[in-house]
Amino acid sequence: MDSQQALTLLKGIQSEIEFSPGVARTDDFGGLRVVDAKVKETRMILSGVSGLPDSLVKDMDSDTNFEANSRRVRLETLAEYIRSTVKFLAAGGVSKPKKQIIAPPDYSKITQIMPGLQEVIDSRWREAQRCQHVKAYTGAIILMGSVLEALLLCRANTSPDKAYQSSKAPKNKQGKTPAIQDWNLNSLIEVAVDCGWLKTDRGKFSHALRESRNVVHPWVHVTTRANFDEATCTTSWEVLKASVQDMVESV
């Protein structure tokens, strides 16, 4: 949660547990369990705010005052921690993690077959990250899929004879293998695994990314009930990075 949400929640708890600084609303809490519930609620809020000093939560967890057989002591101690946190948040002490754009890996060994191609792929690599940073997850997945397809196409064109001879190479209705540039992503993945350019498990995960990428078609998006999130993107990045490493090392 952001700092403003945390401030609102903490101030709400503060008004519930004390009349004024140092004066606890002891009579409003029927027992220690009720006080403990309020302490737990506060801890949950603090754990959801990134950027708070580690010492704040650690000190709270180890504070023996929360073990005292006294509602007043526990409430007053909790109020002190809340006041400290509110001051910290109000002063702008929490800074949002900086969104970084990670540079693409060096895949020049396979992209050099076409002038200008690496610049386009590099651009999409960075753009996918920008989409993820602003929670445009569908756009991020589609761009990652396009990068995977482009690099697989590069790898196949780097060793065309081996690609065409693969038992996984696609056939048209006449039983002939079309030009590599006309292969779809499914065929590119299958051939890459068969030729040893992708590890077997990487091929399986690449197919998962391929299926996610297919939501570029709205019909597929609806029928598959795709609902991408941060975790989807994080997993897809790991698949993409590992696949790129496999392809580069196979040259």
PyRosetta script that sets phi, psi and omega in degrees:
from pyrosetta import init, pose_from_sequence

init()
pose = pose_from_sequence("MDSQQALTLLKGIQSEIEFSPGVARTDDFGGLRVVDAKVKETRMILSGVSGLPDSLVKDMDSDTNFEANSRRVRLETLAEYIRSTVKFLAAGGVSKPKKQIIAPPDYSKITQIMPGLQEVIDSRWREAQRCQHVKAYTGAIILMGSVLEALLLCRANTSPDKAYQSSKAPKNKQGKTPAIQDWNLNSLIEVAVDCGWLKTDRGKFSHALRESRNVVHPWVHVTTRANFDEATCTTSWEVLKASVQDMVESV")
pose.set_psi(1, 157.5)
pose.set_omega(1, 180.0)
pose.set_phi(2, -85.0)
pose.set_psi(2, 170.2)
pose.set_omega(2, -174.2)
pose.set_phi(3, -63.6)
pose.set_psi(3, -33.7)
pose.set_omega(3, -178.6)
pose.set_phi(4, -67.9)
pose.set_psi(4, -40.1)
pose.set_omega(4, 176.5)
pose.set_phi(5, -63.9)
pose.set_psi(5, -42.1)
pose.set_omega(5, 179.7)
pose.set_phi(6, -63.5)
pose.set_psi(6, -41.6)
pose.set_omega(6, 178.4)
pose.set_phi(7, -59.1)
pose.set_psi(7, -45.7)
pose.set_omega(7, -178.9)
pose.set_phi(8, -61.4)
pose.set_psi(8, -45.3)
pose.set_omega(8, -179.1)
pose.set_phi(9, -66.7)
pose.set_psi(9, -42.6)
pose.set_omega(9, -178.0)
pose.set_phi(10, -67.7)
pose.set_psi(10, -39.8)
pose.set_omega(10, 177.5)
pose.set_phi(11, -65.3)
pose.set_psi(11, -33.0)
pose.set_omega(11, 176.8)
pose.set_phi(12, -64.7)
pose.set_psi(12, -43.9)
pose.set_omega(12, 178.0)
pose.set_phi(13, -65.6)
pose.set_psi(13, -38.8)
pose.set_omega(13, -179.6)
pose.set_phi(14, -59.4)
pose.set_psi(14, -41.8)
pose.set_omega(14, 179.7)
pose.set_phi(15, -70.3)
pose.set_psi(15, -22.6)
pose.set_omega(15, 179.7)
pose.set_phi(16, -80.6)
pose.set_psi(16, -26.3)
pose.set_omega(16, -172.3)
pose.set_phi(17, -106.4)
pose.set_psi(17, -10.5)
pose.set_omega(17, 179.3)
pose.set_phi(18, -147.6)
pose.set_psi(18, 146.0)
pose.set_omega(18, 176.3)
pose.set_phi(19, -75.0)
pose.set_psi(19, -44.9)
pose.set_omega(19, 179.1)
pose.set_phi(20, -153.3)
pose.set_psi(20, 165.8)
pose.set_omega(20, -179.0)
pose.set_phi(21, -50.9)
pose.set_psi(21, 120.9)
pose.set_omega(21, 178.0)
pose.set_phi(22, 91.5)
pose.set_psi(22, -5.0)
pose.set_omega(22, -179.1)
pose.set_phi(23, -118.9)
pose.set_psi(23, 99.9)
pose.set_omega(23, -175.5)
pose.set_phi(24, -79.4)
pose.set_psi(24, 149.7)
pose.set_omega(24, 177.9)
pose.set_phi(25, -88.7)
pose.set_psi(25, 59.6)
pose.set_omega(25, -174.1)
pose.set_phi(26, -55.8)
pose.set_psi(26, -42.3)
pose.set_omega(26, -175.5)
pose.set_phi(27, -67.9)
pose.set_psi(27, -15.5)
pose.set_omega(27, 179.5)
pose.set_phi(28, -81.6)
pose.set_psi(28, -6.1)
pose.set_omega(28, -178.5)
pose.set_phi(29, -118.5)
pose.set_psi(29, 114.5)
pose.set_omega(29, -172.6)
pose.set_phi(30, -72.3)
pose.set_psi(30, -13.1)
pose.set_omega(30, 180.0)
pose.set_phi(31, -172.8)
pose.set_psi(31, 175.7)
pose.set_omega(31, -177.5)
pose.set_phi(32, -65.7)
pose.set_psi(32, -30.8)
pose.set_omega(32, -179.8)
pose.set_phi(33, -64.2)
pose.set_psi(33, -36.5)
pose.set_omega(33, 178.8)
pose.set_phi(34, -67.9)
pose.set_psi(34, -38.8)
pose.set_omega(34, 177.2)
pose.set_phi(35, -65.0)
pose.set_psi(35, -44.5)
pose.set_omega(35, -179.5)
pose.set_phi(36, -60.0)
pose.set_psi(36, -35.2)
pose.set_omega(36, 178.7)
pose.set_phi(37, -63.6)
pose.set_psi(37, -37.4)
pose.set_omega(37, 179.6)
pose.set_phi(38, -71.5)
pose.set_psi(38, -35.2)
pose.set_omega(38, 176.2)
pose.set_phi(39, -64.6)
pose.set_psi(39, -43.9)
pose.set_omega(39, 179.7)
pose.set_phi(40, -62.5)
pose.set_psi(40, -41.4)
pose.set_omega(40, 179.0)
pose.set_phi(41, -60.9)
pose.set_psi(41, -41.3)
pose.set_omega(41, 179.4)
pose.set_phi(42, -65.2)
pose.set_psi(42, -42.7)
pose.set_omega(42, 179.3)
pose.set_phi(43, -60.8)
pose.set_psi(43, -39.7)
pose.set_omega(43, 179.4)
pose.set_phi(44, -61.8)
pose.set_psi(44, -40.6)
pose.set_omega(44, 179.0)
pose.set_phi(45, -65.3)
pose.set_psi(45, -46.1)
pose.set_omega(45, -178.5)
pose.set_phi(46, -63.2)
pose.set_psi(46, -37.8)
pose.set_omega(46, -179.0)
pose.set_phi(47, -70.0)
pose.set_psi(47, -18.4)
pose.set_omega(47, -179.2)
pose.set_phi(48, -92.3)
pose.set_psi(48, 0.2)
pose.set_omega(48, -179.6)
pose.set_phi(49, -108.3)
pose.set_psi(49, 113.0)
pose.set_omega(49, 179.2)
pose.set_phi(50, -78.8)
pose.set_psi(50, 144.9)
pose.set_omega(50, 177.2)
pose.set_phi(51, 102.3)
pose.set_psi(51, -10.2)
pose.set_omega(51, 177.8)
pose.set_phi(52, -71.2)
pose.set_psi(52, 147.6)
pose.set_omega(52, 178.0)
pose.set_phi(53, -58.1)
pose.set_psi(53, 135.9)
pose.set_omega(53, 179.4)
pose.set_phi(54, -59.9)
pose.set_psi(54, -33.7)
pose.set_omega(54, -177.4)
pose.set_phi(55, -63.2)
pose.set_psi(55, -29.3)
pose.set_omega(55, -177.5)
pose.set_phi(56, -62.2)
pose.set_psi(56, -52.4)
pose.set_omega(56, -178.5)
pose.set_phi(57, -71.0)
pose.set_psi(57, -39.1)
pose.set_omega(57, 179.7)
pose.set_phi(58, -62.5)
pose.set_psi(58, -44.1)
pose.set_omega(58, 179.0)
pose.set_phi(59, -62.8)
pose.set_psi(59, -37.7)
pose.set_omega(59, 179.7)
pose.set_phi(60, -66.6)
pose.set_psi(60, -40.6)
pose.set_omega(60, -178.7)
pose.set_phi(61, -67.2)
pose.set_psi(61, -29.8)
pose.set_omega(61, -176.8)
pose.set_phi(62, -101.4)
pose.set_psi(62, 2.5)
pose.set_omega(62, -177.1)
pose.set_phi(63, -72.2)
pose.set_psi(63, 117.5)
pose.set_omega(63, -178.2)
pose.set_phi(64, -70.5)
pose.set_psi(64, -14.6)
pose.set_omega(64, 178.5)
pose.set_phi(65, -62.5)
pose.set_psi(65, -25.1)
pose.set_omega(65, 178.9)
pose.set_phi(66, -78.0)
pose.set_psi(66, -3.4)
pose.set_omega(66, 175.7)
pose.set_phi(67, -104.6)
pose.set_psi(67, -3.1)
pose.set_omega(67, -178.6)
pose.set_phi(68, -64.9)
pose.set_psi(68, 144.6)
pose.set_omega(68, 179.5)
pose.set_phi(69, -83.8)
pose.set_psi(69, 55.3)
pose.set_omega(69, -175.9)
pose.set_phi(70, -152.9)
pose.set_psi(70, 122.2)
pose.set_omega(70, 176.8)
pose.set_phi(71, -62.8)
pose.set_psi(71, -40.9)
pose.set_omega(71, -177.4)
pose.set_phi(72, -62.2)
pose.set_psi(72, -46.6)
pose.set_omega(72, -178.8)
pose.set_phi(73, -62.4)
pose.set_psi(73, -44.9)
pose.set_omega(73, -178.4)
pose.set_phi(74, -65.6)
pose.set_psi(74, -41.8)
pose.set_omega(74, 179.9)
pose.set_phi(75, -67.0)
pose.set_psi(75, -42.8)
pose.set_omega(75, 179.7)
pose.set_phi(76, -64.7)
pose.set_psi(76, -39.0)
pose.set_omega(76, 178.3)
pose.set_phi(77, -65.1)
pose.set_psi(77, -43.6)
pose.set_omega(77, 178.8)
pose.set_phi(78, -61.6)
pose.set_psi(78, -41.9)
pose.set_omega(78, -179.4)
pose.set_phi(79, -61.5)
pose.set_psi(79, -37.3)
pose.set_omega(79, 179.4)
pose.set_phi(80, -63.9)
pose.set_psi(80, -43.3)
pose.set_omega(80, 179.2)
pose.set_phi(81, -65.5)
pose.set_psi(81, -39.4)
pose.set_omega(81, 179.3)
pose.set_phi(82, -64.7)
pose.set_psi(82, -43.4)
pose.set_omega(82, 179.6)
pose.set_phi(83, -61.2)
pose.set_psi(83, -41.2)
pose.set_omega(83, 179.1)
pose.set_phi(84, -63.1)
pose.set_psi(84, -42.9)
pose.set_omega(84, -178.9)
pose.set_phi(85, -67.8)
pose.set_psi(85, -41.5)
pose.set_omega(85, 179.1)
pose.set_phi(86, -60.4)
pose.set_psi(86, -43.4)
pose.set_omega(86, 178.5)
pose.set_phi(87, -62.0)
pose.set_psi(87, -42.6)
pose.set_omega(87, -179.2)
pose.set_phi(88, -63.2)
pose.set_psi(88, -46.3)
pose.set_omega(88, -179.0)
pose.set_phi(89, -68.1)
pose.set_psi(89, -41.4)
pose.set_omega(89, -179.0)
pose.set_phi(90, -64.2)
pose.set_psi(90, -28.1)
pose.set_omega(90, 179.9)
pose.set_phi(91, -83.8)
pose.set_psi(91, 2.3)
pose.set_omega(91, 179.6)
pose.set_phi(92, 77.3)
pose.set_psi(92, 30.5)
pose.set_omega(92, -176.6)
pose.set_phi(93, -71.0)
pose.set_psi(93, -18.6)
pose.set_omega(93, -179.6)
pose.set_phi(94, -94.7)
pose.set_psi(94, 123.2)
pose.set_omega(94, 177.4)
pose.set_phi(95, -110.0)
pose.set_psi(95, 135.7)
pose.set_omega(95, 179.8)
pose.set_phi(96, -69.9)
pose.set_psi(96, 140.7)
pose.set_omega(96, 178.6)
pose.set_phi(97, -56.6)
pose.set_psi(97, 135.2)
pose.set_omega(97, -179.3)
pose.set_phi(98, -71.4)
pose.set_psi(98, 129.8)
pose.set_omega(98, 178.8)
pose.set_phi(99, -78.7)
pose.set_psi(99, 118.5)
pose.set_omega(99, -178.0)
pose.set_phi(100, -104.4)
pose.set_psi(100, 144.1)
pose.set_omega(100, 174.1)
pose.set_phi(101, -102.7)
pose.set_psi(101, 111.2)
pose.set_omega(101, -178.6)
pose.set_phi(102, -81.2)
pose.set_psi(102, 129.1)
pose.set_omega(102, -179.5)
pose.set_phi(103, -62.8)
pose.set_psi(103, 146.7)
pose.set_omega(103, 178.6)
pose.set_phi(104, -67.5)
pose.set_psi(104, 155.1)
pose.set_omega(104, 177.4)
pose.set_phi(105, -71.2)
pose.set_psi(105, 171.4)
pose.set_omega(105, 179.5)
pose.set_phi(106, -86.0)
pose.set_psi(106, 99.3)
pose.set_omega(106, 177.2)
pose.set_phi(107, -112.8)
pose.set_psi(107, 26.2)
pose.set_omega(107, -176.8)
pose.set_phi(108, -62.0)
pose.set_psi(108, -24.5)
pose.set_omega(108, -179.2)
pose.set_phi(109, -62.7)
pose.set_psi(109, -26.1)
pose.set_omega(109, -179.4)
pose.set_phi(110, -109.2)
pose.set_psi(110, -19.6)
pose.set_omega(110, -179.1)
pose.set_phi(111, -87.7)
pose.set_psi(111, -10.7)
pose.set_omega(111, -176.6)
pose.set_phi(112, -68.5)
pose.set_psi(112, -8.3)
pose.set_omega(112, -179.3)
pose.set_phi(113, -69.0)
pose.set_psi(113, -17.9)
pose.set_omega(113, 179.7)
pose.set_phi(114, -136.0)
pose.set_psi(114, 115.6)
pose.set_omega(114, 179.5)
pose.set_phi(115, -57.8)
pose.set_psi(115, 134.3)
pose.set_omega(115, 177.5)
pose.set_phi(116, 87.8)
pose.set_psi(116, -12.9)
pose.set_omega(116, -176.4)
pose.set_phi(117, -68.4)
pose.set_psi(117, -41.6)
pose.set_omega(117, -177.4)
pose.set_phi(118, -61.4)
pose.set_psi(118, -38.7)
pose.set_omega(118, 179.8)
pose.set_phi(119, -60.9)
pose.set_psi(119, -39.8)
pose.set_omega(119, 179.9)
pose.set_phi(120, -67.6)
pose.set_psi(120, -44.4)
pose.set_omega(120, -179.5)
pose.set_phi(121, -65.6)
pose.set_psi(121, -42.0)
pose.set_omega(121, 177.2)
pose.set_phi(122, -57.4)
pose.set_psi(122, -42.6)
pose.set_omega(122, -178.9)
pose.set_phi(123, -63.1)
pose.set_psi(123, -41.5)
pose.set_omega(123, -179.9)
pose.set_phi(124, -69.6)
pose.set_psi(124, -35.3)
pose.set_omega(124, 177.2)
pose.set_phi(125, -58.2)
pose.set_psi(125, -45.1)
pose.set_omega(125, -178.8)
pose.set_phi(126, -74.0)
pose.set_psi(126, -38.8)
pose.set_omega(126, -178.9)
pose.set_phi(127, -65.0)
pose.set_psi(127, -35.3)
pose.set_omega(127, 177.3)
pose.set_phi(128, -60.8)
pose.set_psi(128, -38.9)
pose.set_omega(128, 178.9)
pose.set_phi(129, -67.9)
pose.set_psi(129, -39.2)
pose.set_omega(129, 178.4)
pose.set_phi(130, -62.7)
pose.set_psi(130, -40.5)
pose.set_omega(130, 177.7)
pose.set_phi(131, -61.4)
pose.set_psi(131, -44.1)
pose.set_omega(131, -179.6)
pose.set_phi(132, -63.3)
pose.set_psi(132, -40.3)
pose.set_omega(132, -178.7)
pose.set_phi(133, -62.1)
pose.set_psi(133, -31.8)
pose.set_omega(133, 179.9)
pose.set_phi(134, -99.8)
pose.set_psi(134, 14.0)
pose.set_omega(134, 176.7)
pose.set_phi(135, 67.0)
pose.set_psi(135, 25.2)
pose.set_omega(135, 172.8)
pose.set_phi(136, -89.5)
pose.set_psi(136, 69.7)
pose.set_omega(136, -169.4)
pose.set_phi(137, -65.8)
pose.set_psi(137, -37.0)
pose.set_omega(137, 179.5)
pose.set_phi(138, -62.6)
pose.set_psi(138, -44.8)
pose.set_omega(138, 178.0)
pose.set_phi(139, -61.0)
pose.set_psi(139, -40.2)
pose.set_omega(139, -180.0)
pose.set_phi(140, -62.5)
pose.set_psi(140, -44.4)
pose.set_omega(140, -178.9)
pose.set_phi(141, -65.6)
pose.set_psi(141, -41.6)
pose.set_omega(141, 179.9)
pose.set_phi(142, -63.5)
pose.set_psi(142, -41.6)
pose.set_omega(142, 179.2)
pose.set_phi(143, -67.1)
pose.set_psi(143, -40.3)
pose.set_omega(143, 177.6)
pose.set_phi(144, -61.8)
pose.set_psi(144, -41.3)
pose.set_omega(144, 178.3)
pose.set_phi(145, -63.1)
pose.set_psi(145, -37.1)
pose.set_omega(145, -180.0)
pose.set_phi(146, -69.2)
pose.set_psi(146, -35.1)
pose.set_omega(146, 177.1)
pose.set_phi(147, -65.8)
pose.set_psi(147, -45.1)
pose.set_omega(147, 178.5)
pose.set_phi(148, -58.8)
pose.set_psi(148, -46.1)
pose.set_omega(148, -178.4)
pose.set_phi(149, -63.7)
pose.set_psi(149, -42.0)
pose.set_omega(149, -178.9)
pose.set_phi(150, -63.5)
pose.set_psi(150, -42.4)
pose.set_omega(150, -178.0)
pose.set_phi(151, -72.3)
pose.set_psi(151, -34.7)
pose.set_omega(151, 175.3)
pose.set_phi(152, -65.8)
pose.set_psi(152, -38.3)
pose.set_omega(152, 177.5)
pose.set_phi(153, -64.8)
pose.set_psi(153, -38.9)
pose.set_omega(153, 176.5)
pose.set_phi(154, -63.3)
pose.set_psi(154, -43.9)
pose.set_omega(154, -177.5)
pose.set_phi(155, -64.4)
pose.set_psi(155, -40.6)
pose.set_omega(155, 179.3)
pose.set_phi(156, -65.1)
pose.set_psi(156, -39.0)
pose.set_omega(156, -179.7)
pose.set_phi(157, -75.8)
pose.set_psi(157, -15.2)
pose.set_omega(157, 175.1)
pose.set_phi(158, -74.9)
pose.set_psi(158, -29.8)
pose.set_omega(158, 178.5)
pose.set_phi(159, -131.6)
pose.set_psi(159, 64.5)
pose.set_omega(159, -173.2)
pose.set_phi(160, -61.5)
pose.set_psi(160, -38.3)
pose.set_omega(160, -179.0)
pose.set_phi(161, -60.1)
pose.set_psi(161, -45.3)
pose.set_omega(161, 180.0)
pose.set_phi(162, -66.3)
pose.set_psi(162, -37.4)
pose.set_omega(162, 179.8)
pose.set_phi(163, -63.7)
pose.set_psi(163, -47.1)
pose.set_omega(163, -178.6)
pose.set_phi(164, -66.1)
pose.set_psi(164, -30.6)
pose.set_omega(164, -178.2)
pose.set_phi(165, -81.7)
pose.set_psi(165, -9.6)
pose.set_omega(165, -179.0)
pose.set_phi(166, -63.9)
pose.set_psi(166, 141.2)
pose.set_omega(166, 178.2)
pose.set_phi(167, -68.0)
pose.set_psi(167, -14.7)
pose.set_omega(167, -179.5)
pose.set_phi(168, -94.7)
pose.set_psi(168, -0.8)
pose.set_omega(168, 179.1)
pose.set_phi(169, -62.4)
pose.set_psi(169, 137.5)
pose.set_omega(169, -176.1)
pose.set_phi(170, -70.2)
pose.set_psi(170, 155.8)
pose.set_omega(170, 177.5)
pose.set_phi(171, -124.9)
pose.set_psi(171, 144.7)
pose.set_omega(171, 175.2)
pose.set_phi(172, -89.3)
pose.set_psi(172, -174.5)
pose.set_omega(172, -177.1)
pose.set_phi(173, -62.9)
pose.set_psi(173, -22.6)
pose.set_omega(173, 179.3)
pose.set_phi(174, -89.7)
pose.set_psi(174, 3.5)
pose.set_omega(174, 179.4)
pose.set_phi(175, 80.4)
pose.set_psi(175, 11.3)
pose.set_omega(175, -179.8)
pose.set_phi(176, -102.1)
pose.set_psi(176, 153.2)
pose.set_omega(176, 178.9)
pose.set_phi(177, -88.4)
pose.set_psi(177, 120.8)
pose.set_omega(177, 179.8)
pose.set_phi(178, -68.9)
pose.set_psi(178, 169.3)
pose.set_omega(178, 178.3)
pose.set_phi(179, -60.8)
pose.set_psi(179, 146.8)
pose.set_omega(179, -175.7)
pose.set_phi(180, -54.8)
pose.set_psi(180, -39.3)
pose.set_omega(180, -177.5)
pose.set_phi(181, -64.8)
pose.set_psi(181, -11.6)
pose.set_omega(181, 178.7)
pose.set_phi(182, -99.3)
pose.set_psi(182, 2.7)
pose.set_omega(182, 178.5)
pose.set_phi(183, -75.8)
pose.set_psi(183, 145.4)
pose.set_omega(183, 176.8)
pose.set_phi(184, -87.2)
pose.set_psi(184, 174.4)
pose.set_omega(184, -175.1)
pose.set_phi(185, -64.1)
pose.set_psi(185, -35.5)
pose.set_omega(185, 179.0)
pose.set_phi(186, -59.5)
pose.set_psi(186, -47.4)
pose.set_omega(186, -179.7)
pose.set_phi(187, -65.9)
pose.set_psi(187, -39.2)
pose.set_omega(187, -179.6)
pose.set_phi(188, -62.1)
pose.set_psi(188, -40.9)
pose.set_omega(188, 178.5)
pose.set_phi(189, -66.7)
pose.set_psi(189, -45.9)
pose.set_omega(189, -178.7)
pose.set_phi(190, -60.9)
pose.set_psi(190, -43.1)
pose.set_omega(190, 179.9)
pose.set_phi(191, -68.5)
pose.set_psi(191, -39.7)
pose.set_omega(191, 179.8)
pose.set_phi(192, -61.5)
pose.set_psi(192, -39.8)
pose.set_omega(192, 177.9)
pose.set_phi(193, -69.1)
pose.set_psi(193, -44.3)
pose.set_omega(193, -178.3)
pose.set_phi(194, -62.5)
pose.set_psi(194, -34.9)
pose.set_omega(194, -178.6)
pose.set_phi(195, -87.0)
pose.set_psi(195, -4.7)
pose.set_omega(195, 179.2)
pose.set_phi(196, 83.5)
pose.set_psi(196, 14.1)
pose.set_omega(196, 178.5)
pose.set_phi(197, -82.5)
pose.set_psi(197, -22.1)
pose.set_omega(197, 173.7)
pose.set_phi(198, -126.3)
pose.set_psi(198, 139.1)
pose.set_omega(198, 174.4)
pose.set_phi(199, -67.9)
pose.set_psi(199, 153.8)
pose.set_omega(199, -175.0)
pose.set_phi(200, -56.4)
pose.set_psi(200, -47.3)
pose.set_omega(200, -178.9)
pose.set_phi(201, -66.5)
pose.set_psi(201, -32.6)
pose.set_omega(201, 178.3)
pose.set_phi(202, -65.6)
pose.set_psi(202, -35.5)
pose.set_omega(202, 178.6)
pose.set_phi(203, -63.2)
pose.set_psi(203, -41.1)
pose.set_omega(203, 179.4)
pose.set_phi(204, -62.9)
pose.set_psi(204, -43.9)
pose.set_omega(204, 179.7)
pose.set_phi(205, -68.9)
pose.set_psi(205, -32.9)
pose.set_omega(205, 177.9)
pose.set_phi(206, -65.4)
pose.set_psi(206, -34.9)
pose.set_omega(206, 176.3)
pose.set_phi(207, -64.8)
pose.set_psi(207, -34.8)
pose.set_omega(207, 177.8)
pose.set_phi(208, -64.7)
pose.set_psi(208, -41.9)
pose.set_omega(208, 177.1)
pose.set_phi(209, -65.8)
pose.set_psi(209, -38.0)
pose.set_omega(209, 177.7)
pose.set_phi(210, -59.8)
pose.set_psi(210, -46.0)
pose.set_omega(210, -179.4)
pose.set_phi(211, -63.3)
pose.set_psi(211, -37.5)
pose.set_omega(211, 177.9)
pose.set_phi(212, -68.4)
pose.set_psi(212, -40.2)
pose.set_omega(212, 179.8)
pose.set_phi(213, -60.4)
pose.set_psi(213, -28.7)
pose.set_omega(213, -176.8)
pose.set_phi(214, -65.8)
pose.set_psi(214, -7.8)
pose.set_omega(214, 175.8)
pose.set_phi(215, -70.1)
pose.set_psi(215, -1.4)
pose.set_omega(215, 171.3)
pose.set_phi(216, -55.3)
pose.set_psi(216, -24.6)
pose.set_omega(216, 174.7)
pose.set_phi(217, -92.5)
pose.set_psi(217, 115.1)
pose.set_omega(217, -178.4)
pose.set_phi(218, -52.5)
pose.set_psi(218, -34.7)
pose.set_omega(218, 179.9)
pose.set_phi(219, -61.4)
pose.set_psi(219, -44.1)
pose.set_omega(219, 179.1)
pose.set_phi(220, -65.5)
pose.set_psi(220, -40.0)
pose.set_omega(220, 179.5)
pose.set_phi(221, -56.7)
pose.set_psi(221, -43.7)
pose.set_omega(221, -177.8)
pose.set_phi(222, -72.5)
pose.set_psi(222, -45.9)
pose.set_omega(222, -175.2)
pose.set_phi(223, -69.6)
pose.set_psi(223, -27.6)
pose.set_omega(223, 179.2)
pose.set_phi(224, -91.8)
pose.set_psi(224, -6.5)
pose.set_omega(224, -179.0)
pose.set_phi(225, 54.1)
pose.set_psi(225, 41.7)
pose.set_omega(225, -179.2)
pose.set_phi(226, -63.2)
pose.set_psi(226, 136.7)
pose.set_omega(226, 179.6)
pose.set_phi(227, -146.4)
pose.set_psi(227, 78.3)
pose.set_omega(227, -173.6)
pose.set_phi(228, -73.9)
pose.set_psi(228, 152.7)
pose.set_omega(228, 177.6)
pose.set_phi(229, -145.4)
pose.set_psi(229, -170.9)
pose.set_omega(229, -178.1)
pose.set_phi(230, -58.9)
pose.set_psi(230, -40.9)
pose.set_omega(230, -178.8)
pose.set_phi(231, -63.9)
pose.set_psi(231, -38.6)
pose.set_omega(231, 178.3)
pose.set_phi(232, -60.1)
pose.set_psi(232, -45.5)
pose.set_omega(232, -179.4)
pose.set_phi(233, -65.7)
pose.set_psi(233, -42.3)
pose.set_omega(233, -179.8)
pose.set_phi(234, -60.2)
pose.set_psi(234, -44.6)
pose.set_omega(234, 178.5)
pose.set_phi(235, -64.6)
pose.set_psi(235, -42.3)
pose.set_omega(235, -178.8)
pose.set_phi(236, -64.0)
pose.set_psi(236, -36.5)
pose.set_omega(236, 177.8)
pose.set_phi(237, -62.9)
pose.set_psi(237, -42.4)
pose.set_omega(237, -179.9)
pose.set_phi(238, -62.8)
pose.set_psi(238, -39.8)
pose.set_omega(238, 177.4)
pose.set_phi(239, -62.9)
pose.set_psi(239, -46.4)
pose.set_omega(239, -177.7)
pose.set_phi(240, -63.9)
pose.set_psi(240, -47.2)
pose.set_omega(240, -178.3)
pose.set_phi(241, -62.8)
pose.set_psi(241, -42.0)
pose.set_omega(241, 179.6)
pose.set_phi(242, -67.2)
pose.set_psi(242, -38.0)
pose.set_omega(242, 179.9)
pose.set_phi(243, -66.8)
pose.set_psi(243, -40.6)
pose.set_omega(243, 178.0)
pose.set_phi(244, -62.0)
pose.set_psi(244, -43.1)
pose.set_omega(244, 179.6)
pose.set_phi(245, -61.0)
pose.set_psi(245, -43.4)
pose.set_omega(245, 177.9)
pose.set_phi(246, -57.9)
pose.set_psi(246, -47.8)
pose.set_omega(246, -175.7)
pose.set_phi(247, -64.9)
pose.set_psi(247, -43.6)
pose.set_omega(247, -179.0)
pose.set_phi(248, -64.8)
pose.set_psi(248, -41.7)
pose.set_omega(248, -178.6)
pose.set_phi(249, -70.9)
pose.set_psi(249, -19.4)
pose.set_omega(249, -177.6)
pose.set_phi(250, -82.8)
pose.set_psi(250, -9.2)
pose.set_omega(250, -177.9)
pose.set_phi(251, -78.8)
pose.dump_pdb("model.pdb")
